Amino acid sequence: MSSDTTPDGERDGDGHADSRARADGKFGRYGGQYVPEALMPAIEELTDAYERYVLENEGGFMDEFRSRLADFGGRPTPLQRADRLSERYDREVYLKREDLLHGGAHKLNNALGQVLLAKYMGKERIVAETGAGQHGTATAMAAAHLDLPCEIYMGERDTRRQRPNVFRMRINGAEVNPVTTGRGTLKEAISETMRDWATNVEDTHYVIGSVVGPHPFPAMVRDFQSVISEEAREQVQEKAGRLPDSVVACAGGGSNTMGAFAEFVGDEGTDLVAVEAGGSSLDVDEEAGVAPNSASLSTGSEGVLHGARTKLLQDRDGQIMESHSVSSGLDYAGVGPELAHLVDEGRVRAVNVDDDAALEGFHRLSQEEGIIPALETAHAFAHLHEHPEELGEVVVVNVSGRGDKDLETVLEETEQREVSNAPDLSVLSGGLGGAHGAGDADADARGGDE
């Protein structure tokens, strides 16, 4: 396996991707394998396993994966016509209900696939990062299901924002390690997990949570998540009698985005809309190293982050800036390389909505359809509300996850802002307390007794 040395002294090794990436694991000029020498053997081993088991179905791997995804995960998930939203926007609005997958989000598709792959590879330990806690929860569940010990790294700030999921991970037997470096968010959690993996490559597999990182992770995660669009493409033709005019999904790293888009990429008549977190502003203070948003596709520039060349939020010196979003799962300074490539090629349209609009989207879907969405998902519904006329007559929106995990954040943020459509939550002004059973999960996480 040949390699080139990158400007920062790390190696960009050659890999083998499927037909949508070059032999070096790149999508256009994005992607690749920008990793330390110590990780190259593990990357090569994983690339070989990805090709054999995922692409070629050696040993019936994909058959077992799909069987477990059906029996353990509860697939297929339904495509529901949103009657009230369809009436409100005067078009057919369909919801791909990934919130009904076991665990409450699309994350199980990838987590189950990777943990099963680790078993086929003979690995004895699982590590993973998490931001909103949904990927950590899905990985903990999959590891328990397949009898592998699991360790999760989560930004200390996110352990406070997502207490219910810290509790759920521990209930499923995982260790949860708060990461206190930087702002204590997803970026730092990924970095810490990569350090663990580099130290324990022989017996450990890193279940990365999004279509980010070095090849083969972006292609592999997309392939595991593509079941979303495989089902949705068939379901919408059954219900609407044709392909949709647009598919809308929120975009952070991009796992639910690529999962929702993958099987529609070849359908030129279907607009693919990635909705980023506009945060509090699209203005970036490069001197201060702060971006008050997480809109890498809209405001970022080309660089290397977590082993891949992609679009990211960085200052003039190439230092990664601190990102911001009201939703933990979108609070990331980069985006998957394939998604960056598809935006550059004009196949995917990147848009963004701010925190206030996302909160309104959260309350609107809850009140009008009886579905409490994740704050990440709420960004997609905010764009639907702001620009329905741009989306055509038949619209599919991916409901990437449910909002149980976000109830405390929504309560706090709604109290602090003027959210026009929020119900009266003053009776809960003291907080939800133990209403969802999280108890002292965040305090325990900081105590270091995992």
N, C-alpha and C positions, 0 to 999 in steps of 0.2 A: 504494500500500500504506500504510494508515494505521498509526499506532503510538501507544503510550502511554509516558510516562516512568515508570520504576520508581523506588522510593525511593533506589536507589543511583546514579541518574543515567543508567542504561542504558535502552535502548529495547526495548519488548516489541512487536515488529511482528506484524501479522496474517499468517497463512499459510493454507494449504489442506491439510487432512489427508484421509484416507479416511474411510469411514463410521463408524469407531470413535473419531474425534476430532472436535471442533468445528472450525469454519472458522478459528479462531484457533490451531489446532494444540494444543489442550488436551484432556486427558482429565479430565473433571470440573473440579476446580480446579487440577489439576497440568499441567505442561508449559509451552507457550508459547515465546517467543523473547526471552529476557533477555540481549541481547548488545550490545556497543559499536556505535556508529554505523558505525565502519569496517568491521564485518563484515556489516552488513545487505545490501549489494549481493550478496555471496557467498551469504548465506542465501536471498535471493530467487531468485538464479540456480539454486541447488540445489533449492529447492522446486519451481520450474518444471520442472527436469529430472526430479525424482522423479515428478511428476504425469504428464509426457509419456511417459517411458521405462518406468517401473516400473508405474504404475497403468494406463496406456493402451497399453503395449507398442508405442510408436511405433518405427518402423524395425526391428521384430522384436527389440527389446532383450531382453525376457524369454525369448524363444525361444533366443537366443544364450546367455544366462545359464544356462538350464537345460541346454543342450547341453554347455557347458563344465564345468558342475558335475558332469555325468555322466562326461564323458570325462577331464577333468583331475582332478576331485575324487574320483570313484569312487562317486557316488550311484547307486542308493539304498543307504543303510546298513542292515544287518539289524536285525530285532527278534528277539532271542534269548531263549528261555526259560531262566531260570537254575535248573537242576535242583536243585542242592544248597540254594540259598537258598529255593526253593519248598518243599522238604522241611523245612528248618529252621523256616520261619515258617508252614507249613501253609496256604499260599495260592499262587496262580499269580503268580510274579514274572517279569516280562519286562524285558529290558534293551535300550534303544535305543542302538545301538553307534556313537555319534558319534566315539568314539575310533578307529574304523577309517576315518574320512574322511582324505583326503590331508592330511598335516601333523599328524595325531594328535588333532584336536579339532574341535568344531563351528565354530570361528572362520572357517574357509575359506568357509563359506556366505555370510557377510557381506562378508568381505574381497574375494572374487572379484567379488561383485555391485557393490561400490562402486568398485573399480579399473576394472572394465568401464564403469561409469557415467562415471567420469572421462574415459575414452577417448572416449565418445560426446559429452561436453561439451567436448572439445578441450583438456583439461588436460595439462600436460607434466611434472608432478612430483607425487609422493605423499608425504604425511607421516602418521604415525600414532603413537599412544601404545601402551604395553603394560605390563602388570603382571606376570603370570605368564610372559609371553613368547610365549604361544600366538597371541595376536592379532598381535603383531609378526612372528612367523614366518609366519603365514598371509598377512599383507599383503606381506611380502617375497617370498614365493613367487608370489603373484598378480601383483605388479608385475614380477617377472622374466618370468613367463609372458606378460604383455601388453606388455612392453618399455617400462616407465616407471621412471625413477629413484625411489628410495625412501629416506626418512630416518625413523628410529624414535627416539622419545624414551622412555626407560625410567628409572625411579627408580634412583639409584645403589645403594640397598639391595637392590633387586630384581635388579640385574645380578649381585650376589653370590649371591642365593638361587636364581637361575635361570640358571646358567652355560651349560648345554647349549643353551638357546634363544638366548642371545647369540651363541654360535658358529653356530647354524643360520641366524640372520638374516644374519650376515656372509657365510656361505657362499653365500647366495642373493643377495648383491650389495648389501644394504642398509647404510647408515651407521647406527650405533647411538650415540646421544648420552646419556650418563648425566646424570640430573638430580639435582643435589646440594642443592637447596633443601628446606626442611622436613625430613620424615623420609625423603625420597627414595623415595617409593612411588607408587602409581598416581595419586593425587589430584594430586601435583605434576607427574607426567608429562603428564596431560591439560592442565593449565594451561599448561605450556611448549609443547605442541603447538598449542594455540589461539593463543598469541602468535606462533608461526611462521606459522600460517595467516593471521592478521590482517595480517602484514607482506607476505605473498606471495599474496594472494587471486587475482590475475589469472591466474596459471599453475599454481596448486597446489590440490589437493583433499585435505582432511583425512578420512582413513578412520577415523572414530571406531569404537571396538571394541565398544560396548555400546549398549543402548537408552536412552542418556542424552544430555544436551546439548539444544540448541535444536531446535525443529521445523525440518526434517522428520526429523532423525536418529532419534528414538525409533521413529517409525512405519516409516521406511525399513529400519532394522536389523531390526525385528520381521518385516517382510515378507520380507526375504532369509533370515531364520532360520526362518520358518514352514514351510519344507520338512521340518523335523524332525517336526512334529506332523502335517503332511499325510501323510507316509509312515507314521508310527506309528499314526495313526487307522485307516488301511486295513489295516495289517499285524496289529494286535491283533484286529481283527474276523475276519481270516482264521485266526489261530492259536487264539484263545480263543472265537470264535463270538459275541462281543459287545464292547461298549465297556468300557473299564476302570472299576473303581470309583474309582481314583485315579491321578494322574500326579504323580510326585515329581521335583523338580529342585533343585539348589543355586541360591542366589541371591546375587549380588554386585551388579553393575550391573543384571544381569537379562537378558542376551542369550540364553543357553541356556534360561533360564526361560521367557521369552516365546516362544521358538522351540518349546519343548516344549508350551506351553499353548495357543498361538494358535488352533489348529483344534478344540480341546476346550472353548473358552470357552462356546460355545453349547450344550454337552451338560451340562445341569444335574445329571444323575445322576453325573457324574464330578467327584470332589474334586480340586482343584488345589493342591498343597502346595509352597510355596517355602521351602527350608531355608537359613537364613542362618547366618553364622559367629558363634557365641556367644563365640568367643575364650576368654579366661581367666575372664571374669566379665561379667554383664549390668549390674553396678553402674557408673555413669558418674560420674566426678569432674569436674563442670562447672567448678569453680574452677581446677583444674589444666589444663583443656582437653584431657583425655585420656579416650577411651572404650576400655576393654580388650576391645572386640569390634568387629564390623563389621555389627551387626544394626540397620540403619536402620529397617526396617519394624517391628521389635519394640521398639526403644528410642529411635528418632529423633523429630524434630518437623518441622513444615513450614517450608521455607525455599527459597532459590534457590542452586543449585550448578551451575556449568558451563553456564549458559544456560537452565536450566529450573527451574520450581518443582516441588519434590518432597519426599519425606521424607529427612531427613539428620541426621547427628550434629553438633549445634552446642551451644554454651554459651548462657548467659542473654543474652549480648550479641550473639548471632547469628554468632559466629566459629566456623568449621569446626573440629571437634575431630580430633585424631589418632586414627585407627582402628587395630585390630589383628586379625590372623588368622594362623594358622599357614600358610595358603595365600595366596600373593601375589595370585592372581586374585580373591579375595573381600575383600582388604584395601582397601576403598574406603568413604568416609564417606557415600555416597548410594546411591540406587537409581533405576531408570528411572521416569518419571512414570506410564506406563500401569500398571505393576505396582503402584505406590503406590495408584492409583485402584482397581484391581481388589481390592486388600486392603481398602480403605475400604468398597467396595461389598459385601464379603463373598463375592465370587466366588473369590478366592484366599485360602488360609489360610497365614499366615506362622508358621513355627516356627524354632527355632534349636538347634544342638548346639555343644558346646564343643570346644576343640582336642584334648583327650584322646580324646573320642569319635570325632572325625574320623580320628585316627591309628589307632584300633582298627578303624574302618570300612575304612581303606586296607588294613590287614593281612588283615582278614576276607575281603574280595572277592578279594584276591590269592591267598590260600590255599585258598578254597573254590570259586572259579570260574575260577582261572587268568587273571584279568584284573587287571593293575596299574593302578588308576585314578589320575587326577590328585587331588591333595589337595582341590581344590574339589569334585569329584565325590564324594569320600569322605564329605562332609557329608551328602549325600542318603542314602547307605547307612547312615550312623550313625543317622539318623532312622528308617529302615526297621527297623533292629535294635531301637531303643528302643520303638517304637510300632507294631508290625505290625498289631495288632488294630484300629487306627484307620483302616487303609488299605483295608479290604474284601478281597474274595476274588480280584480280578484287579488287579494293580498293575503300572504301567509306571514304570520308573526311567530317567531320561536319564543315560547315561554320557557326560558332556560332553567328556571328554578322557582321554588316557592319562597315566600317571605317570612316564614316563622323566625328565621335567624335575625331578621332586620327590625323586629318590632320595637326593641328598645331604642335603636338608632332613629327610627321613624318618629317615635314619641318625642325624643329629645330634639331632633331637627325641626319637627313640626312646631314645637313650642317656641323655638328660637326664630322662626321665619314666618312670613305671612303666606301660608299655603292656601290659595283661594278656595279649594274644594275639600279641605280637611274637615272631618267631623270634630265635634267638641271633645277634646281629650283631657280637659282640665281635671276631671275626676282621677286621672292617672298621673297627675303632675309629680307625685312622689316617686314615680318609676314603676315598672312592672314587677319588681322584686322577684319572688320565686314563681311567678305565674306560669312560666314555661319550664320550670324545673332546673334552671341553670345553676341556681344557688350561688356558691362562691367560686365558680369555675375559674374566673379570671384571677382572683386572689390566689387560688391554689397554683395557677400557672406561674405566677410571679414567685411563688415560694420555693420553686426549684425542687419539689419533692415528687416529680413525675417518675 
